[in-house]
Amino acid sequence: MSQRTIVLKVPPADQQRLRSRLNSLDLEWRSVPHASFSARGEGAIVTLYKSGKLVVQGANPEAFVLQHTGLDLPAGAVEQSGPAEEVAPEDDPFAHVTGPFVGSDETGKGDYFGPLVVAAVRMESHQAQKLIEWGVADSKKLTDKRALKLAALLRDEVEYTIESLQPPEYNVEYARMRTLNPLLAAQHARAIRALAQPGDAVLVDQFAKASVMEAALEGSDVRLFQAHRGERHVTVAAASILARAEFLLGLAALESQEGLGLHKGAGQPTDDAGLSFARANGMDALVRVAKVHFKNTGKIARRLG
């Protein structure tokens, strides 16, 4: 039987009463981004978003509302029907997926110095709330210190894999592929294949046409989802934190190894650090620490004279 979706508005005064009624049912509770709560059971998925929007999905969502919520179905309450993904809020493809699930994300693709890192995380639905309480979020919104601290907690909490391409290996692979996206897809695929179990739902923070990642995971028995700003889902956010921590540690290791300060990003401070490195070691040595296809290499060469 096809699935249908209805959407209602729940006044703030009625939201706690709704939760209490649903607590009496045998439902599977899970975490959903931007939601006050979400649960699955009794033939439906029911999610109350912080905006007060109640999304009910199932073969007969009206019956669930009338039997279990204590809410009416006033005229105009049904805003949309159709497959779940058509009304997934904030375009979140994981809004109605239950675990176990895998998320992957990368760090370092825009940094001239340091490795390219992809991390994948596998977790169950019940772990999501703990991570949310810890403050797990897109690593780009965190300080380096906070990302490193959360990464230490995550390593003890979730299953994960990390694929890190240090600059010498990165430069070889990029020269072979001549473009970044297939290289990045291969890194994601290696991390995911090392972690995912058959049938797992996998969410990748989308960085290219969907077909690029689909080709990299061809033959794997997973349900692949791709979305821009995938870090909205806590699993991808956790992967982004682990990837960033690995990048920071890798960059620090290069600085220690070379005895010279490097810099994140690809702006003017990075050019300055690259110029200092090239003066001390020669242009050819940049392959040890940098992604040499970046425009920074040319800028450094011109300044070196």
C-alpha positions as CSV (number, residue, x, y, z in Angstrom):
1,M,0.0,0.0,0.0
2,S,1.3,3.5,-0.9
3,Q,2.4,5.8,1.8
4,R,0.7,9.2,2.3
5,T,1.6,12.3,4.2
6,I,-0.5,14.9,6.0
7,V,0.7,18.0,7.8
8,L,-1.1,19.8,10.7
9,K,-0.3,22.7,12.9
10,V,-0.2,22.0,16.6
11,P,-0.6,25.0,19.0
12,P,2.1,25.3,21.7
13,A,-0.5,24.6,24.4
14,D,-1.4,21.2,22.8
15,Q,2.2,20.0,22.1
16,Q,3.0,18.5,25.6
17,R,-0.4,16.8,25.7
18,L,0.3,15.3,22.3
19,R,3.6,13.9,23.5
20,S,1.9,12.4,26.6
21,R,-0.7,10.6,24.5
22,L,2.0,9.2,22.2
23,N,4.1,8.1,25.1
24,S,1.3,5.6,26.0
25,L,1.8,3.8,22.6
26,D,4.5,1.3,21.7
27,L,6.5,3.6,19.5
28,E,10.1,3.7,18.5
29,W,11.5,7.2,19.4
30,R,14.3,8.7,17.5
31,S,16.1,12.0,16.9
32,V,15.3,14.2,13.8
33,P,16.9,17.5,13.1
34,H,14.7,20.6,13.9
35,A,12.1,18.3,15.6
36,S,10.8,18.4,19.2
37,F,10.2,14.7,18.8
38,S,9.7,11.9,16.3
39,A,8.4,8.4,16.6
40,R,7.5,5.4,14.5
41,G,4.9,2.7,15.1
42,E,1.2,1.9,14.8
43,G,1.6,2.1,11.0
44,A,2.8,5.6,10.9
45,I,5.8,7.9,11.4
46,V,4.9,11.0,13.4
47,T,7.2,14.0,13.8
48,L,6.5,17.3,15.5
49,Y,8.8,20.1,14.4
50,K,9.8,23.0,16.6
51,S,7.7,25.3,14.3
52,G,4.6,23.4,15.5
53,K,4.2,21.5,12.3
54,L,3.1,17.9,12.8
55,V,4.0,15.5,9.9
56,V,2.2,12.2,9.9
57,Q,3.1,9.6,7.3
58,G,1.6,6.1,6.7
59,A,-0.9,4.2,4.7
60,N,-3.7,5.9,6.6
61,P,-2.3,8.9,8.4
62,E,-5.8,10.4,9.1
63,A,-6.7,7.3,11.1
64,F,-3.6,7.6,13.2
65,V,-4.3,11.3,14.0
66,L,-7.9,10.6,15.0
67,Q,-7.2,7.5,17.0
68,H,-4.0,8.4,18.8
69,T,-3.3,12.2,18.9
70,G,-6.6,13.7,20.2
71,L,-6.3,16.2,17.4
72,D,-9.0,17.1,14.9
73,L,-8.6,17.2,11.1
74,P,-10.1,20.6,10.3
75,A,-10.7,21.6,6.7
76,G,-7.4,22.6,5.2
77,A,-5.3,20.7,7.7
78,V,-4.1,18.3,5.0
79,E,-1.4,20.4,3.3
80,Q,0.2,17.7,1.2
81,S,0.1,14.1,0.3
82,G,2.6,11.8,-1.4
83,P,5.9,10.1,-0.6
84,A,7.6,11.1,2.6
85,E,10.6,12.7,0.9
86,E,8.3,15.3,-0.7
87,V,7.7,17.1,2.6
88,A,10.9,16.2,4.5
89,P,11.6,19.5,6.2
90,E,14.7,21.5,5.4
91,D,15.2,19.0,2.5
92,D,16.6,16.6,5.0
93,P,16.7,13.2,3.2
94,F,17.3,11.4,6.6
95,A,14.3,13.0,8.4
96,H,12.4,9.7,8.3
97,V,15.2,7.1,8.2
98,T,15.8,4.9,11.2
99,G,19.2,3.4,12.1
100,P,21.6,1.9,11.9
101,F,22.9,4.5,9.5
102,V,26.3,5.8,8.2
103,G,27.3,9.4,7.5
104,S,30.5,10.6,5.8
105,D,32.1,14.0,5.4
106,E,35.5,15.5,4.4
107,T,37.9,18.1,5.5
108,G,40.9,19.6,3.8
109,K,39.8,19.9,0.2
110,G,40.0,23.7,0.4
111,D,43.2,23.8,2.4
112,Y,46.5,24.2,0.5
113,F,48.5,22.6,3.3
114,G,47.8,19.3,5.0
115,P,45.9,16.1,4.2
116,L,42.6,15.4,2.5
117,V,40.5,13.6,5.2
118,V,37.3,11.7,4.9
119,A,35.6,10.2,8.0
120,A,32.6,7.9,8.2
121,V,30.5,7.3,11.3
122,R,28.0,4.4,11.9
123,M,25.5,4.7,14.7
124,E,22.1,3.6,15.9
125,S,19.1,5.9,16.4
126,H,19.4,5.8,20.2
127,Q,22.8,7.4,20.0
128,A,21.7,10.5,18.3
129,Q,20.3,12.3,21.3
130,K,23.5,11.9,23.3
131,L,25.5,13.4,20.5
132,I,23.1,16.3,20.2
133,E,23.4,16.9,23.9
134,W,27.2,17.0,23.6
135,G,26.8,19.8,21.0
136,V,27.8,17.7,17.9
137,A,27.3,20.0,14.9
138,D,28.8,20.9,11.6
139,S,32.6,21.2,12.4
140,K,32.7,24.5,10.4
141,K,30.7,26.0,13.2
142,L,33.1,24.9,16.0
143,T,36.4,26.2,17.1
144,D,39.5,23.9,16.6
145,K,39.6,23.3,20.4
146,R,36.0,22.3,20.5
147,A,36.3,20.0,17.5
148,L,39.3,18.2,19.0
149,K,37.5,17.8,22.3
150,L,34.3,16.4,20.7
151,A,36.4,14.1,18.5
152,A,37.9,12.5,21.6
153,L,34.4,11.8,22.9
154,L,33.2,10.5,19.6
155,R,36.0,8.0,19.2
156,D,34.7,6.2,22.3
157,E,31.1,6.5,21.4
158,V,30.6,5.6,17.7
159,E,32.0,3.2,15.1
160,Y,34.1,5.2,12.6
161,T,36.7,5.0,9.9
162,I,39.1,7.6,8.6
163,E,40.7,7.8,5.2
164,S,43.5,10.4,5.1
165,L,45.5,11.2,2.0
166,Q,48.7,13.0,3.0
167,P,50.0,15.6,0.5
168,P,52.6,13.3,-1.3
169,E,49.9,10.7,-1.9
170,Y,47.3,13.3,-2.7
171,N,49.4,14.9,-5.4
172,V,50.0,11.5,-7.0
173,E,46.3,10.7,-7.1
174,Y,45.3,14.1,-8.3
175,A,47.9,13.9,-11.1
176,R,46.4,10.6,-12.1
177,M,42.7,11.6,-12.0
178,R,43.2,15.2,-13.1
179,T,40.1,16.3,-11.1
180,L,39.1,16.4,-7.5
181,N,35.6,14.9,-7.4
182,P,36.4,11.4,-8.4
183,L,39.3,11.4,-6.0
184,L,37.1,12.6,-3.2
185,A,34.4,10.0,-4.1
186,A,37.0,7.3,-3.9
187,Q,37.9,8.4,-0.4
188,H,34.3,8.5,0.7
189,A,33.7,5.1,-0.8
190,R,36.7,3.5,1.0
191,A,35.6,4.9,4.3
192,I,32.0,3.8,3.8
193,R,32.8,0.3,2.6
194,A,35.1,-0.3,5.6
195,L,32.2,0.6,8.0
196,A,28.8,0.0,6.5
197,Q,26.8,-3.2,6.9
198,P,24.5,-4.6,4.2
199,G,21.2,-2.6,4.1
200,D,22.6,0.4,6.0
201,A,21.3,3.9,5.1
202,V,24.3,6.0,4.1
203,L,24.2,9.8,3.9
204,V,27.0,11.7,2.1
205,D,27.4,15.4,2.2
206,Q,27.0,16.0,-1.5
207,F,30.0,17.5,-3.3
208,A,29.3,16.6,-6.9
209,K,26.6,15.2,-9.2
210,A,24.9,12.3,-7.5
211,S,26.2,9.9,-10.2
212,V,29.8,10.4,-9.1
213,M,29.2,9.0,-5.6
214,E,26.9,6.3,-7.0
215,A,29.6,5.1,-9.3
216,A,32.2,5.0,-6.5
217,L,29.8,2.8,-4.3
218,E,28.6,0.6,-7.2
219,G,28.1,-3.0,-6.0
220,S,27.8,-2.1,-2.3
221,D,24.7,-3.2,-0.5
222,V,23.7,0.2,1.0
223,R,21.0,2.7,0.6
224,L,22.8,5.8,-0.5
225,F,21.4,9.3,0.2
226,Q,23.2,12.5,-0.8
227,A,22.4,16.0,0.3
228,H,24.0,19.5,0.4
229,R,24.6,20.6,3.9
230,G,24.4,17.0,5.0
231,E,26.0,18.0,8.4
232,R,22.4,18.9,9.5
233,H,22.1,15.3,10.3
234,V,24.0,14.4,13.5
235,T,25.7,11.4,11.9
236,V,27.3,13.5,9.2
237,A,28.1,16.2,11.7
238,A,30.0,13.6,13.8
239,A,31.9,12.5,10.7
240,S,32.8,16.1,9.9
241,I,34.2,16.6,13.5
242,L,36.3,13.5,13.3
243,A,37.6,14.5,9.9
244,R,38.4,18.0,11.0
245,A,40.3,16.7,14.1
246,E,42.3,14.3,11.9
247,F,43.1,17.2,9.6
248,L,44.2,19.4,12.4
249,L,46.4,16.7,13.9
250,G,47.9,16.0,10.5
251,L,48.7,19.6,9.8
252,A,50.3,19.9,13.3
253,A,52.4,16.8,12.5
254,L,53.6,18.3,9.2
255,E,54.6,21.5,11.0
256,S,56.5,19.5,13.6
257,Q,58.2,17.3,10.9
258,E,59.2,20.3,8.8
259,G,60.1,22.6,11.7
260,L,58.1,25.4,10.1
261,G,54.6,26.9,10.7
262,L,52.0,26.2,8.0
263,H,48.5,27.6,7.8
264,K,44.9,26.5,7.2
265,G,42.9,27.6,4.2
266,A,44.3,29.0,0.9
267,G,44.4,32.8,1.5
268,Q,47.2,35.3,1.9
269,P,48.6,33.9,5.2
270,T,48.9,30.5,3.4
271,D,50.8,32.1,0.6
272,D,53.2,33.7,3.1
273,A,53.7,30.3,4.9
274,G,54.3,28.6,1.5
275,L,56.9,31.3,0.5
276,S,58.8,30.7,3.8
277,F,58.7,27.0,3.2
278,A,59.9,27.2,-0.4
279,R,62.7,29.6,0.5
280,A,63.9,27.1,3.1
281,N,63.3,23.9,1.2
282,G,62.9,24.7,-2.5
283,M,59.7,24.7,-4.7
284,D,59.9,21.0,-5.4
285,A,59.6,20.3,-1.7
286,L,56.1,21.7,-1.6
287,V,54.7,18.3,-2.6
288,R,55.6,17.1,0.9
289,V,53.2,19.5,2.6
290,A,50.8,21.0,0.0
291,K,48.3,20.2,-2.6
292,V,50.4,21.6,-5.4
293,H,47.6,22.0,-8.1
294,F,46.2,24.9,-6.1
295,K,46.8,28.4,-7.5
296,N,48.8,29.1,-4.4
297,T,51.8,27.2,-5.9
298,G,52.0,29.6,-8.8
299,K,51.7,32.6,-6.5
300,I,54.5,31.3,-4.4
301,A,56.7,30.6,-7.4
302,R,56.2,34.2,-8.7
303,R,57.0,35.7,-5.4
304,L,60.1,33.5,-5.0
305,G,61.3,34.8,-8.3
